[in-house]
Amino acid sequence: MIPVCPKCDAQLFSLRFKEVEVDFCERCRGLWLDAGELETLMRRTGGSAYDPLLAFQNQPGTPPRGRKSLCPRCDQTLREVVVPRPGAEALYLDRCPRGHGLWFDVNELRQLLVLFPPASGATHAIALLNEVLGPVNAT
């Protein structure tokens, strides 16, 4: 089965990012991280895979607010999980209800990583994202 983008139905391409294989959509520039890949990415950039900010992944999630998006692994409707952001609107991420992974729209992984403390290594991950995918306005 060829994985397709949950947002625009284009084929996803596999990229190696810090020895983590992520799925990337060239059309909408979104990223799919399989279960555990966010934690692996954090470890590979000098951070902790057990940061409390990652607890959002344990939320059951709610039905999507807009267009239904399907998991590229099992075709189940992705659920929205909320990541609070102090001083900014909450971040709504898409998670497979069966635990297969997370979908990040074009900017969302950077927006999540900005929330981590500097000692977490997240700034290194953002720099690598910018290097691999090109810089994007992180607002």
Stockholm file with secondary structure:
# STOCKHOLM 1.0

chainA/1-139         MIPVCPKCDAQLFSLRFKEVEVDFCERCRGLWLDAGELETLMRRTGGSAYDPLLAFQNQPGTPPRGRKSLCPRCDQTLREVVVPRPGAEALYLDRCPRGHGLWFDVNELRQLLVLFPPASGATHAIALLNEVLGPVNAT
#=GR chainA/1-139 SS CCCBCTTTCCBCEEEEETTEEEEECTTTCCEEEETTHHHHHHHHTTCCTTCGGGGGGGSCCBCCSSSCCBCTTTCCBCEEEEEEETTEEEEEEEECTTSCEEEECTTHHHHHHHTSCGGGTHHHHHHHHHHHHCCCCCC
#=GC SS_cons         CCCBCTTTCCBCEEEEETTEEEEECTTTCCEEEETTHHHHHHHHTTCCTTCGGGGGGGSCCBCCSSSCCBCTTTCCBCEEEEEEETTEEEEEEEECTTSCEEEECTTHHHHHHHTSCGGGTHHHHHHHHHHHHCCCCCC
//
